[in-house]
Amino acid sequence: MGTHYCHLKLDERRKLAKWLEAKMPISEIADRLGRDPSTIYRDIKRNRHTDDELPELNGYHALVAQDKYEQRRAIH
């Protein structure tokens, strides 16, 4: 299994969403958050919102990302 890393927190996801909307490069976002670019790419890929009926809502949204993260972490 891979190495352990600290997951993004909600405030980091809010900054990430804002900077993605501003078209900031992932490398710069990673530098500003003090994270590896792969962590940023991974979070975007895992937590991106997609809606076939309303594609204009597609994208990375901090609260949706946090909710998806918490759902994966929940013990069922």
PyRosetta script that sets phi, psi and omega in degrees:
from pyrosetta import init, pose_from_sequence

init()
pose = pose_from_sequence("MGTHYCHLKLDERRKLAKWLEAKMPISEIADRLGRDPSTIYRDIKRNRHTDDELPELNGYHALVAQDKYEQRRAIH")
pose.set_psi(1, 157.1)
pose.set_omega(1, -177.3)
pose.set_phi(2, -71.0)
pose.set_psi(2, 175.2)
pose.set_omega(2, 179.3)
pose.set_phi(3, -75.0)
pose.set_psi(3, 156.6)
pose.set_omega(3, -179.6)
pose.set_phi(4, -78.9)
pose.set_psi(4, 141.6)
pose.set_omega(4, 174.9)
pose.set_phi(5, -141.0)
pose.set_psi(5, 157.6)
pose.set_omega(5, 178.5)
pose.set_phi(6, -81.5)
pose.set_psi(6, 130.7)
pose.set_omega(6, -179.8)
pose.set_phi(7, -72.4)
pose.set_psi(7, 155.6)
pose.set_omega(7, 177.8)
pose.set_phi(8, -66.8)
pose.set_psi(8, 144.5)
pose.set_omega(8, 176.8)
pose.set_phi(9, -97.0)
pose.set_psi(9, 166.4)
pose.set_omega(9, -175.9)
pose.set_phi(10, -56.7)
pose.set_psi(10, -42.9)
pose.set_omega(10, -179.3)
pose.set_phi(11, -63.9)
pose.set_psi(11, -34.5)
pose.set_omega(11, 176.3)
pose.set_phi(12, -69.0)
pose.set_psi(12, -38.7)
pose.set_omega(12, 178.0)
pose.set_phi(13, -66.0)
pose.set_psi(13, -35.1)
pose.set_omega(13, 177.3)
pose.set_phi(14, -64.3)
pose.set_psi(14, -44.5)
pose.set_omega(14, 177.6)
pose.set_phi(15, -63.5)
pose.set_psi(15, -43.9)
pose.set_omega(15, 179.5)
pose.set_phi(16, -57.8)
pose.set_psi(16, -47.7)
pose.set_omega(16, 180.0)
pose.set_phi(17, -61.3)
pose.set_psi(17, -42.8)
pose.set_omega(17, -179.5)
pose.set_phi(18, -64.2)
pose.set_psi(18, -43.5)
pose.set_omega(18, -178.1)
pose.set_phi(19, -72.5)
pose.set_psi(19, -33.9)
pose.set_omega(19, 175.1)
pose.set_phi(20, -63.6)
pose.set_psi(20, -41.5)
pose.set_omega(20, 178.9)
pose.set_phi(21, -63.5)
pose.set_psi(21, -31.9)
pose.set_omega(21, 178.4)
pose.set_phi(22, -83.4)
pose.set_psi(22, 5.2)
pose.set_omega(22, 177.5)
pose.set_phi(23, 64.4)
pose.set_psi(23, 31.3)
pose.set_omega(23, 177.7)
pose.set_phi(24, -73.9)
pose.set_psi(24, 139.7)
pose.set_omega(24, 178.7)
pose.set_phi(25, -62.5)
pose.set_psi(25, 145.6)
pose.set_omega(25, -179.3)
pose.set_phi(26, -57.2)
pose.set_psi(26, -39.1)
pose.set_omega(26, -179.3)
pose.set_phi(27, -61.3)
pose.set_psi(27, -38.5)
pose.set_omega(27, 178.4)
pose.set_phi(28, -71.3)
pose.set_psi(28, -40.1)
pose.set_omega(28, 176.6)
pose.set_phi(29, -59.3)
pose.set_psi(29, -46.3)
pose.set_omega(29, 180.0)
pose.set_phi(30, -60.1)
pose.set_psi(30, -43.4)
pose.set_omega(30, 178.2)
pose.set_phi(31, -61.1)
pose.set_psi(31, -45.4)
pose.set_omega(31, -178.3)
pose.set_phi(32, -64.8)
pose.set_psi(32, -34.2)
pose.set_omega(32, -179.9)
pose.set_phi(33, -88.4)
pose.set_psi(33, -7.9)
pose.set_omega(33, -178.0)
pose.set_phi(34, 69.5)
pose.set_psi(34, 34.7)
pose.set_omega(34, -177.3)
pose.set_phi(35, -121.8)
pose.set_psi(35, 160.9)
pose.set_omega(35, 173.3)
pose.set_phi(36, -74.4)
pose.set_psi(36, 142.3)
pose.set_omega(36, 178.7)
pose.set_phi(37, -55.6)
pose.set_psi(37, -32.4)
pose.set_omega(37, 179.8)
pose.set_phi(38, -63.9)
pose.set_psi(38, -31.8)
pose.set_omega(38, 176.8)
pose.set_phi(39, -64.9)
pose.set_psi(39, -40.7)
pose.set_omega(39, -179.8)
pose.set_phi(40, -67.6)
pose.set_psi(40, -48.3)
pose.set_omega(40, 178.5)
pose.set_phi(41, -58.8)
pose.set_psi(41, -42.2)
pose.set_omega(41, -178.5)
pose.set_phi(42, -62.7)
pose.set_psi(42, -44.8)
pose.set_omega(42, -178.6)
pose.set_phi(43, -65.7)
pose.set_psi(43, -40.4)
pose.set_omega(43, 178.4)
pose.set_phi(44, -63.2)
pose.set_psi(44, -45.3)
pose.set_omega(44, -177.7)
pose.set_phi(45, -64.8)
pose.set_psi(45, -44.9)
pose.set_omega(45, -176.3)
pose.set_phi(46, -73.1)
pose.set_psi(46, -31.4)
pose.set_omega(46, -168.7)
pose.set_phi(47, -115.5)
pose.set_psi(47, 12.3)
pose.set_omega(47, 179.0)
pose.set_phi(48, -70.8)
pose.set_psi(48, 137.2)
pose.set_omega(48, 178.5)
pose.set_phi(49, -87.9)
pose.set_psi(49, 129.8)
pose.set_omega(49, 174.8)
pose.set_phi(50, -129.4)
pose.set_psi(50, 135.4)
pose.set_omega(50, -179.8)
pose.set_phi(51, -139.1)
pose.set_psi(51, 113.1)
pose.set_omega(51, -178.1)
pose.set_phi(52, -67.4)
pose.set_psi(52, -32.8)
pose.set_omega(52, -178.2)
pose.set_phi(53, -78.1)
pose.set_psi(53, -32.1)
pose.set_omega(53, 179.9)
pose.set_phi(54, -128.7)
pose.set_psi(54, 73.1)
pose.set_omega(54, -175.0)
pose.set_phi(55, -62.6)
pose.set_psi(55, -19.5)
pose.set_omega(55, 178.0)
pose.set_phi(56, -67.1)
pose.set_psi(56, -15.8)
pose.set_omega(56, 177.9)
pose.set_phi(57, -91.0)
pose.set_psi(57, -4.4)
pose.set_omega(57, 180.0)
pose.set_phi(58, -63.6)
pose.set_psi(58, 146.1)
pose.set_omega(58, 176.7)
pose.set_phi(59, 144.1)
pose.set_psi(59, -172.1)
pose.set_omega(59, 179.9)
pose.set_phi(60, -98.4)
pose.set_psi(60, 119.9)
pose.set_omega(60, 179.6)
pose.set_phi(61, -125.0)
pose.set_psi(61, 128.4)
pose.set_omega(61, -172.3)
pose.set_phi(62, -56.1)
pose.set_psi(62, -47.4)
pose.set_omega(62, -177.1)
pose.set_phi(63, -68.8)
pose.set_psi(63, -37.0)
pose.set_omega(63, 176.1)
pose.set_phi(64, -65.3)
pose.set_psi(64, -43.9)
pose.set_omega(64, 179.6)
pose.set_phi(65, -61.0)
pose.set_psi(65, -44.0)
pose.set_omega(65, 179.4)
pose.set_phi(66, -63.4)
pose.set_psi(66, -41.7)
pose.set_omega(66, 179.6)
pose.set_phi(67, -63.6)
pose.set_psi(67, -44.9)
pose.set_omega(67, 178.3)
pose.set_phi(68, -61.6)
pose.set_psi(68, -42.6)
pose.set_omega(68, 177.6)
pose.set_phi(69, -59.5)
pose.set_psi(69, -48.1)
pose.set_omega(69, -178.8)
pose.set_phi(70, -65.3)
pose.set_psi(70, -35.6)
pose.set_omega(70, 177.0)
pose.set_phi(71, -64.6)
pose.set_psi(71, -39.2)
pose.set_omega(71, 178.2)
pose.set_phi(72, -67.9)
pose.set_psi(72, -30.7)
pose.set_omega(72, -177.4)
pose.set_phi(73, -84.5)
pose.set_psi(73, -16.1)
pose.set_omega(73, -176.8)
pose.set_phi(74, -65.8)
pose.set_psi(74, 142.2)
pose.set_omega(74, 176.3)
pose.set_phi(75, -91.1)
pose.set_psi(75, 121.3)
pose.set_omega(75, -177.9)
pose.set_phi(76, -100.9)
pose.dump_pdb("model.pdb")
